């Protein structure tokens, strides 16, 4: 596996995150592509830092929690968590 890329910490990291989120007005890029307006929670690295991806703006995207969970599961070969509705039954996936 590639050597992990170091990331900014402290005030410099906060400033970088705010700048990256401002690109999409703090909205999830995957939700916007689906015609949904939802706040982004995570600046996600398209090529993960742990896999040697660069910590540059063009290697990031702003995602909501749900999309970030799905993308991370795909990138690392993890099983996706089944969503459960308020009635206690599993929610069917759209895909």
PLY file of the C-alpha trace (Angstrom):
ply
format ascii 1.0
element vertex 95
property float x
property float y
property float z
element edge 94
property int vertex1
property int vertex2
end_header
0.00 0.00 0.00
1.17 3.54 -0.70
2.52 5.74 2.06
-0.28 7.90 3.56
-0.27 11.57 2.65
0.02 13.90 5.66
-2.87 16.32 6.23
-3.12 19.79 7.67
-4.14 20.07 11.32
-5.28 22.91 13.57
-6.33 26.37 12.29
-4.74 25.75 8.87
-6.83 22.58 8.45
-10.03 24.37 9.48
-9.35 27.16 6.99
-8.69 24.61 4.23
-11.94 22.74 5.01
-14.00 25.94 4.96
-12.49 26.93 1.60
-13.25 23.50 0.12
-16.83 23.44 1.46
-17.47 26.95 0.12
-16.88 25.59 -3.42
-20.30 23.91 -3.31
-21.94 26.27 -0.80
-21.71 23.50 1.83
-23.93 21.17 -0.24
-23.40 17.46 -1.02
-22.15 17.01 -4.58
-23.73 13.56 -5.01
-27.11 14.78 -3.73
-26.98 17.78 -6.09
-26.34 15.38 -9.00
-29.55 13.56 -7.97
-31.51 16.83 -7.79
-31.57 16.85 -3.97
-30.46 19.72 -1.75
-28.63 18.40 1.31
-25.90 19.85 3.49
-22.42 18.35 3.13
-20.78 17.08 6.31
-17.49 15.73 4.98
-14.74 16.84 2.63
-13.98 13.46 1.05
-10.77 12.61 -0.79
-11.56 10.99 -4.15
-8.30 9.00 -3.91
-7.98 8.44 -0.15
-4.93 9.89 1.59
-4.18 6.47 3.08
-3.91 5.12 -0.49
-1.45 7.85 -1.47
-3.93 10.39 -2.84
-2.84 14.03 -2.80
-4.30 16.50 -0.31
-5.26 18.95 -3.06
-8.56 20.66 -3.81
-9.02 18.77 -7.09
-8.85 15.46 -5.19
-11.75 16.37 -2.88
-15.53 16.42 -3.02
-18.09 17.54 -0.47
-20.47 14.80 0.66
-23.28 14.24 3.14
-22.84 11.53 5.78
-24.84 8.92 3.85
-22.95 9.36 0.57
-19.61 9.45 2.39
-20.45 6.15 4.10
-21.34 4.53 0.74
-18.25 5.88 -1.05
-15.94 4.77 1.76
-17.46 1.27 1.78
-16.87 1.00 -1.98
-13.29 2.30 -1.78
-12.22 -0.06 0.99
-14.35 -3.11 0.16
-16.56 -2.81 3.24
-20.11 -4.06 3.59
-22.70 -1.29 3.44
-24.91 -0.88 6.49
-28.59 -1.69 5.93
-30.81 1.30 6.72
-33.76 0.65 9.01
-37.00 2.63 8.80
-38.97 4.05 11.71
-41.19 0.95 11.54
-38.18 -1.28 12.25
-38.07 -2.85 8.78
-35.12 -2.51 6.38
-35.37 0.23 3.76
-34.87 -1.08 0.23
-31.93 0.42 -1.64
-32.66 2.38 -4.81
-29.77 0.84 -6.71
0 1
1 2
2 3
3 4
4 5
5 6
6 7
7 8
8 9
9 10
10 11
11 12
12 13
13 14
14 15
15 16
16 17
17 18
18 19
19 20
20 21
21 22
22 23
23 24
24 25
25 26
26 27
27 28
28 29
29 30
30 31
31 32
32 33
33 34
34 35
35 36
36 37
37 38
38 39
39 40
40 41
41 42
42 43
43 44
44 45
45 46
46 47
47 48
48 49
49 50
50 51
51 52
52 53
53 54
54 55
55 56
56 57
57 58
58 59
59 60
60 61
61 62
62 63
63 64
64 65
65 66
66 67
67 68
68 69
69 70
70 71
71 72
72 73
73 74
74 75
75 76
76 77
77 78
78 79
79 80
80 81
81 82
82 83
83 84
84 85
85 86
86 87
87 88
88 89
89 90
90 91
91 92
92 93
93 94
